[in-house]
Amino acid sequence: MERTLAIIKPDAVSAKHTGNIIDIIENNDFNIVRMYKTKLSKDQAERFYGVHKGKPFFQELVDMMTSGPIIVLALEKDGAIKAWRELMGDTNPANAAPGTIRNLYGVSIGSNATHGSDAPATAAQELAFFFPDL
């Protein structure tokens, strides 16, 4: 079993897509190990997305991620990282495959409904950030 971090971003939470996204997660055989709703501070968002510091989109990303509540989830299944990234779809919702979460609920590259870890090392770091006791 592999674990990955998923975040339902503020744009999707405020649009009331949380339930639909959780349904999609469960209907794709992910086990939700843990889940909670929170609001990131600027400091938390800057630390979480620190790998992007200095990039042109960094401040926009921090601003968006602190604009409202998020839902953080620890997901588990065989091949969870790859499976979650495929289920989310392309970062740009306009390029996301039909039926993917970002195709269904993303608005733009900056407001694309969900986040997911991109590799095992990243998943471990991101899960520890939100679920230090896992």
Disulfide bonds with the S-S distance in Angstrom:
none
